[in-house]
Amino acid sequence: MVGPMIADGADIEAVSGQGGRLRTERDRFVALAFCWADILFELDAARNIVFAGGPVLSVLGRSPESLTGGPIDSLVAPSDQALLRQLLRVAEERGRIDGVRVRLEGAQGPTPPLSLAGYQLDDFKQHFFLAFRMSAANDEADTVFRARDAETGLYDQSAFPELAAKRIKRLQETGENVKVSMVSMGGFAKLRSRLDAATGRSLMDTVSACLRAHSADGDTVARIDQDRYGLVHDAGLDLKVFEKELESVTREVDPVGKGISVDAATISVEDGGIGEEDMAKSLLFVVNRICESHGGQYTLKSLSNNLPELMTQAVESVEAFKTVIAKSAFNLAFQPIVDVHTGGIHHYEALVRFGPASKGNSSPFRQITFAEEVGLIDRFDLEVAKKAIAWLAKWPRNTRRYRLAVNVSGHSVGSDFYVSSLHKLLRENPWVQGKLMFEITESSRMTDLDRANDFIQGLRKVGYPVCLDDFGAGAASFQYLSALEVDIVKLDGSAVRNTYSGAKGRAFLSSLAALCKSLGVETIAEMVEKRDVLAYVRKCGIDFAQGYLFGEPSTNIKDFDPLPRADLFRRR
């Protein structure tokens, strides 16, 4: 930032009076600031401009002389005026402003964001020195992050973990001590309901500006949910004082003078050698846990003592799961998908299992959910595909006795890393064509259906069928079926059970099977565990069945040769 250059004793004595010392300081400020900044301002106690320098005319359309005596607010874009006021308050408390993005109001409207640095010296309490720097890359985050909350202009929850990690590591490398805090403003929505629209909008602008002003670089803050925020800030920030400041702002505008209660809790982010990527994943995990507590029995205050431990656990869990991926430390268990008419095995679903290889039925739900939460699922899904190909390689390549379906999380479908790496893997192993297919799980995670369909067609084009899992489990299933061209849909087990027990169930399932058949899509009924259910799905026109009726998942595929309960089909 632009730092103060204080005159030494001899210089001060050579300059008579406070006015002379102020002129000396201004000269030093100008000399140093022009090494960094483009536009310079000095403000008096009333926040009026007493000095302006730099290309003011070309940027703002006004000469430096014409600005003298006018308020600095008149030169700041309306959207950032509340922010500047908060920044000047911070400068009064801490003595400086450092690298905050602010837009000025030019002749043609708001300028692009400028980096603002400034300070207020103890010797000159009535004056501020501000320096603005124009740059093509004012905000390093905005070259990567575009996810901002529409109402506040702050980053949203999806952007915060990676943004925070990036800023934290950069500041730690320069020796600065920073922390991450979560701020809860319970009752904010009720307060706004008591205000008129203009006052409510002004309050939201003031609160957002206050959060930004106290955050690192003036923009490392995000709206996590309706009334919770996350910010990276200097370790010197007194959270108690900060809470009171926000509460005071809300009381001032509340018609009943009540305001809201503000809670803040700090997450430990001390530099213990953790990398930026792992820090981002760990923060994501912690933020998700905090959001899950919203509306429950825990407040942010009650969670505060556990946050450091939660962050430590998250870091350790991320590292442990990365080791699982690197060492391929998991097993594949197999479960057959059976033709409901002949009993022939169409293919096997390759299911992930952690722990001893002999235990093929322990659910990996917790580990997979964790991988999805912290953004490791794409790497894990790729490793599963590699393991499946390695397993197929143990058998003669001229046989198609075994065909495996490998799961792909809906998260991975949108990962450029996964998509490009998977296609590279398939190009390197062309012999698996006809032996490998892909089953998209957690399809509800797919928000960009056009991109998802591009992924699906990319696999089908090179000879790999695609199955859509969990069909019928949600209202969006038919939207997926119309938007995504797949080869097979797997009917969710709960949906099959519900139609089996419902009075109109058979008509519904039969119609669904007929619809899929008309689209050229085959169907699998999941969780078929009883003879009667098998007969039911057969009558409804479903093509294949999967479930414990034909055996539990096993790491030994020979357990299905011959198929358990093959007598179910001989009598036909």
GICOR-V626529 format. One record per backbone hydrogen bond with DSSP energy under -1.0 kcal/mol. CO is the residue of the C=O (numbers start at 1). NH is the residue of the N-H. If there is no record, write none. Layout:
BEGIN
((CO	NH) (CO	NH))
END
This chain:
BEGIN
((8	12) (9	13) (10	14) (12	15) (17	21) (18	22) (19	23) (20	24) (21	25) (22	26) (23	27) (24	28) (25	29) (26	30) (27	31) (28	32) (29	33) (30	34) (32	35) (33	36) (33	37) (39	132) (40	53) (41	130) (42	50) (42	51) (43	128) (44	47) (47	72) (48	44) (49	69) (51	42) (53	40) (54	56) (55	59) (56	60) (57	61) (67	70) (70	49) (72	75) (73	76) (75	105) (77	80) (80	84) (81	85) (82	86) (83	87) (84	88) (85	89) (86	90) (87	91) (88	92) (89	93) (90	94) (91	95) (95	120) (97	118) (100	116) (102	114) (103	77) (104	111) (106	109) (109	106) (114	102) (115	133) (116	100) (117	131) (118	97) (119	129) (124	127) (128	43) (129	119) (130	41) (131	117) (132	38) (132	39) (133	115) (141	144) (141	145) (146	148) (147	156) (149	153) (154	149) (155	223) (156	160) (159	163) (160	164) (161	165) (162	166) (163	167) (164	168) (165	169) (166	170) (167	171) (168	172) (169	173) (171	176) (172	175) (177	235) (179	233) (180	267) (181	231) (182	265) (183	229) (184	263) (185	188) (187	191) (188	192) (189	193) (191	194) (192	195) (196	200) (197	201) (198	202) (199	203) (200	204) (201	205) (202	206) (203	207) (204	208) (205	209) (206	210) (207	211) (208	212) (209	213) (210	214) (212	215) (215	218) (216	219) (216	220) (219	221) (220	232) (221	155) (222	230) (227	185) (228	224) (228	225) (229	183) (230	222) (231	181) (232	216) (233	179) (234	237) (238	242) (239	243) (240	244) (241	245) (242	246) (243	247) (244	248) (245	249) (246	250) (247	251) (248	252) (250	254) (254	257) (263	184) (265	182) (267	180) (270	272) (275	279) (276	280) (277	281) (278	282) (279	283) (280	284) (281	285) (282	286) (283	287) (284	288) (285	289) (286	290) (287	291) (288	292) (289	293) (291	294) (293	296) (299	303) (303	306) (303	307) (306	310) (307	311) (308	312) (309	313) (310	314) (311	315) (312	316) (313	317) (314	318) (315	319) (316	320) (317	321) (318	322) (319	323) (320	324) (321	325) (322	326) (323	327) (324	329) (328	330) (331	353) (333	351) (334	554) (335	349) (337	346) (338	545) (339	343) (344	339) (347	337) (348	405) (349	335) (351	333) (353	331) (356	359) (364	368) (365	369) (366	370) (367	371) (368	372) (369	373) (370	374) (371	376) (371	377) (376	380) (377	381) (378	382) (379	383) (380	384) (381	385) (382	386) (383	387) (384	388) (385	389) (386	390) (387	391) (388	392) (389	393) (391	394) (392	395) (396	399) (403	348) (404	437) (405	350) (406	439) (408	441) (409	413) (411	414) (412	415) (415	419) (416	420) (417	421) (418	422) (419	423) (420	424) (421	425) (422	426) (423	427) (424	428) (429	432) (430	433) (432	435) (435	404) (437	406) (438	467) (439	408) (440	469) (441	410) (442	445) (443	446) (448	452) (449	453) (450	454) (451	455) (452	456) (453	457) (454	458) (455	459) (456	460) (457	461) (459	464) (460	463) (465	438) (466	487) (466	488) (467	440) (468	490) (470	473) (471	492) (474	477) (476	480) (477	481) (478	482) (479	483) (480	484) (487	522) (488	468) (489	524) (490	471) (491	526) (492	496) (493	497) (494	498) (495	499) (496	500) (497	501) (498	502) (502	505) (504	508) (505	509) (506	510) (507	511) (508	512) (509	513) (510	514) (511	515) (512	516) (513	517) (514	518) (515	519) (516	521) (517	520) (522	489) (523	544) (524	491) (525	546) (528	549) (530	534) (531	535) (532	536) (533	537) (534	538) (535	539) (536	540) (537	542) (538	541) (543	340) (544	525) (545	338) (546	528) (547	550) (548	551) (554	334) (556	559) (557	560) (558	561) (563	566) (565	568) (566	569) (566	570) (567	571) (569	572))
END
